[in-house]
Amino acid sequence: FPQLLVKKGSAQDYYKQVFSYFVEQRWGEGKSILDKALKKYPEDADLNYLAGRFWWNSGNPDIARKYLLRSYNKSKEQLDTKRLLLTLESETGNYSAAICYANELLETTPYDKALWTKIIELYMLQGNATEVSRMLKRLASIYPNDKDIHEYCHSILETNYRKYKAAGENSKEISTLEEIIQGSPYGEEYRLPYVNLILAEGQNEKAIEYLYSEI
């Protein structure tokens, strides 16, 4: 296939040079070229992404965010910018922003399991149990025959169940058990604890229904 020619001194030419230095961990040399490039092309999305990458690697998230946002605002197609913003906002505790970037990336790669699980983990860090539950159901429906996904979903639900049980949060414990029973291949193991809980809540008819019905 013919290769596209990159004009010497163009933004793309600078990008290739700086990127190659960064890949080789020669950050200082790459940064000196990047500074010159940004003086000539201060609004270029790719060059601003590289600046964000440099400052993130240097441990300066605020400066990195400034350049990455400039890159993002200039081009919504720069996927590397979104990925680094996702990482940056996740690690600095800005979970809502991180979820937005993850969702945008998911529009490009809707079957990326790592992105799905990342969004779920971000909602967990937020303490948003409602969204965690909703996303787990969506993930399980997208991959109905994926054993690893079902085990992942089950592990989260089981962790929540034990957390609510230890805290004595009966209503949350009950709703989590319902999700396990209805959506997990391991649901049968949790039928009796669920029945005992709803009996304690005085829901006798429902307890009998769950005790003797199929999952």
ChimeraX attribute file (.defattr): number of C-alpha atoms within 10 A of each C-alpha:
attribute: neighborCount
match mode: 1-to-1
recipient: residues
	/A:1	3
	/A:2	4
	/A:3	5
	/A:4	6
	/A:5	8
	/A:6	12
	/A:7	10
	/A:8	9
	/A:9	11
	/A:10	12
	/A:11	20
	/A:12	17
	/A:13	15
	/A:14	22
	/A:15	22
	/A:16	14
	/A:17	14
	/A:18	25
	/A:19	21
	/A:20	13
	/A:21	17
	/A:22	19
	/A:23	10
	/A:24	9
	/A:25	11
	/A:26	13
	/A:27	17
	/A:28	13
	/A:29	13
	/A:30	23
	/A:31	19
	/A:32	11
	/A:33	15
	/A:34	24
	/A:35	15
	/A:36	12
	/A:37	22
	/A:38	16
	/A:39	9
	/A:40	13
	/A:41	16
	/A:42	15
	/A:43	15
	/A:44	18
	/A:45	24
	/A:46	24
	/A:47	27
	/A:48	27
	/A:49	27
	/A:50	24
	/A:51	25
	/A:52	27
	/A:53	24
	/A:54	21
	/A:55	19
	/A:56	20
	/A:57	13
	/A:58	12
	/A:59	10
	/A:60	13
	/A:61	18
	/A:62	14
	/A:63	16
	/A:64	24
	/A:65	22
	/A:66	16
	/A:67	23
	/A:68	29
	/A:69	18
	/A:70	20
	/A:71	27
	/A:72	21
	/A:73	13
	/A:74	15
	/A:75	14
	/A:76	12
	/A:77	14
	/A:78	15
	/A:79	16
	/A:80	17
	/A:81	27
	/A:82	23
	/A:83	15
	/A:84	20
	/A:85	27
	/A:86	22
	/A:87	15
	/A:88	21
	/A:89	18
	/A:90	19
	/A:91	12
	/A:92	11
	/A:93	13
	/A:94	14
	/A:95	21
	/A:96	15
	/A:97	15
	/A:98	25
	/A:99	21
	/A:100	15
	/A:101	21
	/A:102	21
	/A:103	17
	/A:104	16
	/A:105	19
	/A:106	17
	/A:107	10
	/A:108	11
	/A:109	11
	/A:110	13
	/A:111	13
	/A:112	12
	/A:113	15
	/A:114	10
	/A:115	17
	/A:116	18
	/A:117	18
	/A:118	16
	/A:119	24
	/A:120	24
	/A:121	17
	/A:122	21
	/A:123	20
	/A:124	18
	/A:125	14
	/A:126	15
	/A:127	11
	/A:128	12
	/A:129	16
	/A:130	10
	/A:131	16
	/A:132	23
	/A:133	19
	/A:134	11
	/A:135	18
	/A:136	23
	/A:137	15
	/A:138	13
	/A:139	19
	/A:140	19
	/A:141	13
	/A:142	14
	/A:143	14
	/A:144	11
	/A:145	10
	/A:146	11
	/A:147	12
	/A:148	10
	/A:149	18
	/A:150	21
	/A:151	15
	/A:152	14
	/A:153	23
	/A:154	20
	/A:155	14
	/A:156	17
	/A:157	21
	/A:158	18
	/A:159	12
	/A:160	18
	/A:161	21
	/A:162	13
	/A:163	14
	/A:164	17
	/A:165	15
	/A:166	11
	/A:167	10
	/A:168	11
	/A:169	12
	/A:170	17
	/A:171	14
	/A:172	16
	/A:173	22
	/A:174	19
	/A:175	13
	/A:176	22
	/A:177	23
	/A:178	18
	/A:179	17
	/A:180	24
	/A:181	19
	/A:182	14
	/A:183	18
	/A:184	19
	/A:185	14
	/A:186	14
	/A:187	16
	/A:188	13
	/A:189	11
	/A:190	15
	/A:191	19
	/A:192	12
	/A:193	12
	/A:194	21
	/A:195	21
	/A:196	15
	/A:197	17
	/A:198	19
	/A:199	15
	/A:200	12
	/A:201	12
	/A:202	11
	/A:203	13
	/A:204	13
	/A:205	11
	/A:206	12
	/A:207	20
	/A:208	13
	/A:209	11
	/A:210	17
	/A:211	15
	/A:212	9
	/A:213	7
	/A:214	8
	/A:215	14
